[in-house]
Amino acid sequence: MPLPLKTSMRSLAKGAAVLIGLAGLSDPALADKSLVYCTEGNPQGFNAQVSTSGTTVNATTPLFNNLVEFGPAGQVMNSGLAESYKISDDGLVYEFRLRRNVAFHSNEMFTPSRPLNADDVLFTINRQWWADHPYHTVGTANYEYFRGMGLPALLKSVEKLDDHTVRITLTHPEAPFLADLAMPFLSIQSAEYADVLMKAGKQDLFDDKPIGTGPFRLVSYHKDVAIRYKAFDGYWRGRRLLDNLIYSITPNIAVRLNKLRSGECHVMIFPNPAELGAIEKDPNLVIEQQDGRNVAYMAFNTSKAPLNDVRVRRAITMAIDKRTLVDAVYQNGGSPAKNPIPPGMWSYDDGIEDYPFDPAAARRLLAEAGYPEGFSLDLWYTPVTRPYLPNGKRAAEMIRENLERVGIRVSLKTDSWSNYRQQVTQGDPDMVIYGWTGDNGDPDNFLYFLLSCGAVRPGGANLARWCNPDFEDRITKAKVTTDVESRTADYKEAQRIFHREAPWFPIANSIIAVAHRKEVKNYTNNIFNQDFSGVDIEPQ
């Protein structure tokens, strides 16, 4: 693989050869068009229907397509598996005309006998919707996205009009619905593959050995080592420029950067903010940065005392020196957050004034709430680098230090990333550090998915266990109209209610940075997914 520096050629060839060998390939020529991407962790699985993890979303991006897709700026584009669509005047009926001759991947267990058709769209939706669907209870699926976005109550019917036409009817108008269809949890899966596995009694393999229509097909996955994809020759948009795409699973942020510098990786996700200046000065590297449309937060478990008292939540908020925390953890890569949606999102209410850092006022509030001597809490922190939070442990340590100064004793807890996600959604921890990156560019994806009453359940995304009728009324009203001015007014009022009730301590909004080697061409830092379908490696 040609590289700008001769000194890098040996290390890159060696690194690629190691990864390809681990992925079960033996032909050195396959490395000539191989791109190695250093990612931060193992995927929770290979089906975004069953996971809200960003690592899973990134792992599925090469494999699948949706009916409609997002453009670079987050807008919905008519460029997916639907050749065209139309929406009824009342906003209740969506009719999609599917592309013809869209081929599915094959693997050692399955060779498709037909291209994509309407049966695949119905399977994709009905598996998540119908409790009696043959695949509904397969694996560990809880369909949190499908449920969290309110689709079980929203959908009235999903019909196959013919092999290439699907009609979806809603129970009420839903402004974000088209954007929801572009999200990974509604990427189209093969009904035929599902049937073959079911007949063979191997249905549990459906989510682990996926079949899609995307530009790359899955070859192998070795936990803690690598995921290996190969270009799909039958891709409906035409075969891609890369022969192989390899995800090198590298949780340590410093190791990821060293691999990038040495040539073992071509692209790395989430560099340390402190390293951005040095990366920019390296002639062999390029930094891609943009607004992350995200928020990191600490959720208070409002279902448990003393956090069910708004005075206590406000006291904790005022006891934490947010500015110092953000400067230390994010450096130049983030800014203090004050709302549950990021500043770059429409309807953001910048008129809200954040709570001040005021330990004396925090002590007075604690005494007023009946806790002059303080109390003890546990705080769970993210164990891996996330796009919204570079170092969860450091953030948790600073929060603990601040809270102990006002008499609140904090025990820090964490777990492996997969176990962490499971633990913090069960409703037991007192305080949880987490975050969210917008999936579809709509405030609904934050305010409803993360803070609605329906998301207060084991496994639900409402980690604060907070259900406020006034807030619920506003975010529900905003969903059912396409009038942006009306929606903006409701979302701004929802933000004011959120600020008053303080179910979270908003931490920061971050910049998303991805670093890649200079020879990588046509790479775009897309906050919605890591898309390598148009990427090439240019000889130097």
C-alpha positions in Angstrom: 0.0 0.0 0.0 1.7 3.2 -1.1 2.3 5.8 1.6 3.8 9.3 1.7 6.7 8.3 3.9 8.8 5.3 3.3 9.3 4.9 7.1 5.5 4.4 7.4 5.2 1.8 4.7 6.7 -1.0 6.7 4.6 -0.4 9.8 1.4 0.0 7.8 2.0 -3.1 5.8 2.8 -5.0 8.9 -0.2 -3.6 10.8 -2.6 -4.4 7.9 -1.2 -7.8 7.5 -1.7 -8.6 11.2 -5.3 -7.4 11.1 -6.0 -9.3 7.9 -4.5 -12.4 9.3 -6.6 -12.2 12.4 -9.6 -11.7 10.2 -9.0 -15.0 8.4 -7.4 -13.7 5.2 -4.2 -15.0 3.7 -3.7 -13.3 0.4 -1.4 -10.3 0.9 -2.7 -8.7 -2.3 -6.0 -8.0 -0.5 -4.2 -5.3 1.5 -3.6 -3.1 -1.6 -7.0 -1.5 -1.1 -7.6 -2.1 2.6 -8.6 0.7 4.9 -8.0 0.2 8.7 -10.3 2.2 11.0 -9.4 2.4 14.7 -12.6 2.3 16.6 -13.1 2.6 20.4 -14.8 -0.6 21.4 -16.6 -3.8 20.5 -20.1 -3.5 19.0 -23.0 -4.6 21.1 -24.1 -6.5 18.0 -24.6 -6.1 14.3 -28.2 -5.0 14.3 -29.1 -1.5 15.3 -32.7 -2.6 16.0 -31.5 -4.3 19.2 -29.0 -1.7 20.5 -28.8 2.1 21.1 -25.0 1.9 21.3 -23.0 4.1 18.9 -20.4 1.4 18.5 -23.2 -0.9 17.1 -24.4 1.9 14.8 -20.9 2.4 13.4 -20.4 -1.4 13.0 -23.7 -1.7 11.0 -23.1 1.4 8.7 -21.2 -0.6 6.0 -23.8 -3.3 5.9 -27.2 -1.8 5.5 -29.3 0.8 3.7 -32.6 2.5 4.6 -35.7 3.5 2.7 -34.4 7.1 2.9 -31.1 8.4 3.9 -29.5 11.4 5.6 -27.4 13.9 3.6 -24.1 15.4 5.0 -26.0 18.1 6.8 -28.5 15.8 8.4 -31.3 16.4 5.9 -33.4 13.5 4.7 -32.7 12.7 1.1 -34.6 10.6 -1.4 -31.5 8.5 -2.1 -32.0 5.3 -0.3 -33.8 2.0 -1.1 -36.9 3.9 -1.9 -36.7 5.2 -5.5 -39.5 7.7 -4.6 -42.1 8.4 -2.0 -45.1 10.5 -1.5 -46.9 11.7 1.6 -50.7 12.4 1.9 -51.9 15.9 2.5 -53.0 15.0 6.0 -49.6 13.6 6.9 -50.9 10.1 7.7 -50.0 8.0 4.7 -46.5 7.4 3.3 -46.1 5.4 0.1 -42.7 4.2 -1.0 -41.7 2.9 -4.4 -38.7 0.6 -4.0 -35.7 0.4 -6.3 -35.5 -2.7 -8.4 -32.7 -5.2 -8.6 -31.2 -4.3 -5.2 -29.1 -7.3 -4.2 -28.6 -8.7 -0.7 -25.2 -10.1 0.5 -24.6 -13.8 0.9 -22.6 -15.8 3.4 -21.7 -19.4 4.2 -25.3 -20.1 5.3 -27.3 -18.2 2.7 -27.4 -17.2 -1.0 -30.3 -14.9 -1.8 -32.8 -16.1 -4.5 -34.3 -12.7 -5.1 -33.5 -9.0 -4.8 -35.0 -6.6 -2.2 -38.7 -6.3 -2.2 -41.6 -5.1 0.0 -41.5 -8.3 2.2 -38.2 -7.1 3.5 -39.6 -3.7 4.5 -42.5 -5.4 6.3 -40.2 -7.8 8.1 -37.9 -5.0 9.3 -40.8 -3.0 10.8 -43.0 -5.9 12.0 -40.3 -7.7 13.8 -40.0 -4.7 16.1 -43.7 -3.9 16.2 -45.5 -7.2 16.6 -45.1 -9.1 19.9 -46.2 -12.3 18.1 -43.8 -11.9 15.2 -41.5 -15.1 14.9 -38.4 -12.9 15.3 -39.7 -10.5 18.0 -38.2 -12.5 20.9 -35.1 -13.8 19.1 -31.9 -12.9 20.8 -31.7 -10.1 23.4 -33.7 -7.6 21.4 -35.8 -5.0 23.3 -36.2 -2.6 20.4 -35.4 0.5 22.5 -35.2 2.8 19.6 -38.5 1.6 18.1 -40.2 1.9 21.4 -38.4 5.1 22.5 -39.4 6.9 19.3 -43.0 6.1 20.0 -43.5 3.9 16.9 -45.7 1.2 18.5 -48.5 3.7 19.1 -47.7 5.8 15.9 -48.1 3.0 13.4 -51.6 2.0 12.2 -50.6 -0.3 9.4 -47.7 -1.3 7.1 -48.9 -2.8 3.9 -47.4 -4.4 0.8 -49.3 -3.1 -2.2 -47.1 -5.0 -4.6 -43.5 -6.3 -4.7 -42.1 -2.8 -5.0 -44.6 -0.6 -3.2 -45.1 -0.2 0.6 -47.7 1.9 2.3 -47.3 3.0 5.9 -50.3 4.6 7.6 -50.0 6.5 10.9 -52.5 7.0 13.7 -51.6 10.7 13.8 -49.3 13.1 12.0 -45.7 12.8 13.2 -43.3 15.5 12.1 -40.0 13.5 12.6 -41.3 10.3 11.0 -39.5 10.6 7.7 -36.2 11.3 9.6 -36.9 8.3 11.8 -37.0 6.1 8.7 -33.5 7.1 7.9 -32.1 6.0 11.3 -30.1 2.7 11.6 -32.8 0.9 13.6 -35.0 0.9 10.5 -32.3 -0.2 8.1 -33.8 -2.9 5.8 -33.1 -6.5 6.6 -33.7 -9.7 4.5 -36.9 -11.5 5.2 -35.7 -14.4 3.1 -32.5 -14.8 5.2 -34.6 -14.8 8.4 -36.8 -17.6 7.0 -33.8 -19.7 6.0 -32.3 -19.4 9.5 -35.7 -20.1 11.2 -36.1 -23.3 9.2 -32.6 -24.4 10.1 -33.2 -23.6 13.8 -30.4 -21.0 13.7 -32.4 -17.8 14.1 -30.1 -16.6 16.8 -27.5 -16.0 14.2 -29.6 -13.4 12.4 -28.3 -10.4 14.5 -24.7 -11.7 14.7 -24.1 -12.7 11.1 -26.1 -10.0 9.3 -27.2 -9.8 5.6 -27.8 -6.4 4.2 -27.7 -4.4 0.9 -24.9 -2.1 1.9 -21.5 -1.4 0.2 -19.6 -3.9 2.3 -20.4 -7.4 3.6 -19.3 -8.8 7.0 -16.5 -11.4 6.7 -15.5 -11.9 10.4 -15.6 -10.5 13.9 -13.0 -11.2 16.5 -13.9 -9.6 19.9 -11.4 -7.1 21.2 -9.4 -7.4 18.0 -11.1 -6.6 14.7 -14.1 -6.6 12.4 -13.4 -7.3 8.8 -15.7 -6.3 5.9 -15.2 -6.9 2.1 -16.5 -4.8 -0.7 -19.8 -6.2 -2.0 -19.5 -6.7 -5.8 -23.3 -6.6 -6.3 -23.8 -3.3 -4.5 -26.7 -1.4 -6.2 -24.8 1.9 -6.4 -21.8 0.1 -7.9 -18.8 -1.6 -6.3 -16.8 0.6 -3.9 -13.2 1.7 -4.4 -12.0 -0.1 -1.2 -11.5 -3.9 -1.4 -11.5 -4.3 2.4 -12.6 -2.3 5.4 -11.1 -3.4 8.8 -12.2 -2.0 12.1 -9.3 -2.3 14.6 -10.9 -2.4 18.1 -8.7 -0.1 20.1 -10.2 1.2 23.4 -7.1 3.1 24.5 -7.2 6.6 23.1 -3.4 7.0 23.1 -2.9 3.6 21.4 -5.3 4.7 18.7 -3.2 7.8 17.9 0.0 5.8 18.0 -1.4 3.4 15.5 -2.5 6.3 13.2 0.9 7.9 13.4 2.8 4.6 12.7 0.5 3.7 9.8 -1.3 0.8 11.5 -4.6 2.7 11.1 -5.8 5.0 8.4 -8.6 6.6 10.4 -9.0 7.0 14.2 -12.1 8.0 16.1 -12.2 10.4 19.0 -8.6 11.7 19.5 -7.8 13.3 22.8 -8.6 17.0 22.7 -5.2 17.7 24.1 -3.6 16.1 21.0 -5.5 18.0 18.4 -2.9 20.8 18.0 -0.1 18.2 17.5 -2.2 16.3 15.0 -2.8 19.4 13.0 0.9 20.0 12.8 1.7 16.5 11.5 2.1 16.7 7.7 0.9 13.1 7.3 -2.4 13.6 9.3 -5.6 15.4 8.8 -8.2 16.4 11.4 -11.9 16.5 10.5 -13.9 18.5 13.1 -17.5 19.6 13.4 -20.3 20.4 15.9 -21.1 17.1 17.4 -24.8 17.8 18.0 -24.5 16.0 21.3 -24.8 16.5 25.0 -23.0 14.8 27.9 -25.0 14.8 31.1 -25.3 13.4 34.6 -28.8 12.0 35.2 -30.3 12.2 38.7 -32.5 9.2 39.6 -35.6 11.2 40.5 -37.4 8.1 41.6 -35.2 7.7 44.7 -34.7 9.9 47.7 -33.0 12.3 48.2 -32.8 13.0 44.4 -36.6 13.1 44.1 -36.4 16.5 45.8 -35.7 19.3 43.2 -33.9 21.3 45.8 -31.3 18.5 46.2 -30.9 18.3 42.4 -30.4 22.0 42.2 -27.9 21.9 45.1 -25.8 19.3 43.3 -25.9 21.3 40.1 -24.7 24.4 41.9 -22.0 22.5 43.8 -20.2 21.5 40.6 -17.7 23.8 39.0 -18.8 23.0 35.4 -16.5 25.5 33.7 -13.4 24.0 35.3 -14.6 20.4 34.6 -15.2 21.1 30.9 -11.8 22.9 30.6 -10.0 20.0 32.1 -11.8 17.1 30.4 -12.6 18.6 27.0 -9.9 21.3 26.7 -10.6 23.0 23.4 -13.0 20.2 22.3 -16.2 21.2 24.1 -18.3 23.9 25.8 -20.5 23.8 29.0 -24.0 22.6 28.3 -27.1 24.1 29.9 -30.0 22.5 27.9 -30.9 18.9 27.0 -30.4 19.6 23.3 -27.2 21.0 21.7 -26.8 24.7 20.7 -26.6 23.9 16.9 -30.1 22.4 16.9 -33.1 24.4 15.9 -35.4 25.4 18.8 -32.4 25.6 21.2 -33.3 28.2 23.9 -30.2 30.3 24.4 -32.1 32.6 26.7 -32.0 30.1 29.5 -29.4 31.1 32.1 -27.4 28.2 33.5 -27.2 27.6 37.3 -24.2 29.3 38.8 -21.3 27.5 40.5 -22.3 28.5 44.1 -21.3 26.0 46.8 -22.7 28.2 49.6 -26.1 28.3 48.0 -25.9 24.6 47.5 -25.3 24.0 51.2 -28.3 26.2 52.0 -30.5 24.3 49.7 -29.4 21.0 51.2 -30.2 22.2 54.7 -33.5 23.5 53.5 -34.3 20.0 52.0 -33.4 18.4 55.4 -29.9 17.3 54.7 -27.6 19.7 56.6 -25.1 16.9 57.1 -25.3 15.7 53.5 -25.7 12.0 52.4 -24.1 9.3 50.3 -24.7 8.5 46.6 -23.2 6.4 43.9 -22.1 7.8 40.6 -21.6 5.6 37.5 -19.2 6.9 34.9 -18.6 5.8 31.3 -15.6 3.4 31.0 -14.7 4.2 27.4 -14.1 7.3 25.3 -17.4 8.5 23.8 -18.0 11.3 21.2 -19.7 13.4 23.9 -17.2 12.7 26.7 -13.4 12.0 26.2 -12.8 10.8 29.8 -15.7 9.7 32.0 -13.5 8.8 34.9 -11.8 12.2 35.1 -15.2 13.9 34.9 -16.6 11.7 37.7 -13.5 12.3 39.9 -14.0 16.1 39.6 -17.7 15.8 40.3 -17.0 13.7 43.4 -14.4 16.2 44.6 -16.9 19.1 44.2 -19.8 17.3 45.9 -17.7 16.2 48.9 -17.0 19.8 49.7 -20.7 20.4 50.4 -21.1 17.2 52.4 -22.3 14.7 49.7 -20.2 11.5 49.8 -19.9 9.9 46.4 -18.9 6.3 45.5 -17.6 5.9 41.9 -18.7 2.9 39.9 -18.3 1.6 36.4 -18.2 -1.6 34.4 -17.3 -2.9 30.9 -19.1 -0.8 28.2 -21.6 -3.5 27.4 -22.4 -4.2 31.1 -22.4 -0.5 31.9 -25.2 0.2 29.3 -27.2 -2.6 30.8 -26.7 -1.5 34.4 -27.5 2.1 34.1 -30.8 1.6 32.2 -32.3 -0.6 35.0 -33.2 2.3 37.3 -30.9 1.4 40.3 -28.0 3.8 40.2 -28.3 7.2 42.0 -26.5 9.2 39.4 -25.3 8.2 35.9 -22.9 9.9 33.5 -24.1 9.4 29.9 -24.7 11.3 26.7 -26.4 11.4 23.4 -25.6 12.3 19.8 -28.6 13.2 17.7 -29.6 10.6 15.2 -31.9 12.5 12.9 -31.4 16.3 13.4 -34.7 16.7 15.2 -35.1 17.9 18.8 -37.6 15.0 19.3 -34.7 12.6 19.2 -33.4 14.2 22.4 -36.4 15.4 24.3 -38.8 12.6 23.6 -36.5 9.7 23.4 -34.4 10.6 26.5 -37.0 12.3 28.7 -40.5 11.2 27.9 -42.6 9.3 30.4 -42.8 6.3 28.1 -39.0 6.0 28.4 -39.2 5.5 32.2 -38.9 1.7 32.3 -36.2 -0.9 32.8 -34.0 -0.7 29.7 -35.5 2.7 28.8 -33.5 5.7 27.8 -34.9 8.0 30.5 -32.1 7.4 33.0 -33.4 10.1 35.3 -36.7 8.2 35.7 -38.3 11.6 35.4 -41.9 12.0 34.2 -43.3 15.5 34.2 -46.8 16.1 32.8 -46.2 19.6 31.6 -43.0 18.6 29.9 -44.7 15.6 28.4 -47.5 17.7 27.0 -45.1 20.0 25.3 -43.0 17.4 23.6 -46.0 15.4 22.5 -47.7 18.4 21.0 -44.5 19.3 19.1 -44.5 15.8 17.4 -47.9 16.1 15.8 -47.4 19.3 13.7 -45.1 20.2 10.9 -45.3 23.9 11.7 -41.8 24.7 12.7 -42.7 27.9 14.5 -45.2 26.0 16.7 -42.8 23.2 17.3 -40.1 25.6 18.3 -42.4 27.3 20.8 -43.3 24.0 22.4 -39.6 22.8 22.5 -38.5 26.0 24.1 -41.1 25.8 26.8 -40.0 22.1 27.4 -36.4 23.3 27.9 -37.6 25.9 30.4 -39.4 23.1 32.4 -36.4 20.9 32.2 -34.2 23.7 33.5 -36.6 24.4 36.4 -36.9 20.8 37.4 -33.2 19.8 36.8 -33.5 16.0 36.1 -30.0 16.2 34.7 -26.8 18.1 35.3 -25.9 18.9 31.7 -22.2 18.7 31.3 -21.0 19.7 27.9 -21.6 19.8 24.1 -18.5 18.5 22.3 -16.8 18.9 19.0 -16.5 15.6 17.1 -13.0 15.1 15.8 -11.8 12.3 13.6 -8.2 12.0 12.4 -7.0 10.3 9.3 -3.9 9.9 7.3 -3.3 12.2 4.4 -3.6 9.5 1.7 -7.2 8.9 2.7 -9.5 10.6 0.2 -13.2 11.6 0.2 -13.6 10.9 3.9 -16.4 12.9 5.5 -16.8 13.2 9.3 -20.5 12.4 9.4 -21.9 12.7 12.9 -24.7 10.3 12.1 -22.4 7.4 11.0 -18.9 6.5 9.8 -19.5 6.2 6.1 -16.7 4.7 4.1 -18.7 3.9 0.9 -17.0 6.7 -1.1 -13.6 6.6 0.5 -10.4 5.8 -1.4 -6.7 5.5 -0.6 -4.6 7.6 -3.0 -1.1 6.5 -4.0 1.5 9.0 -2.9 
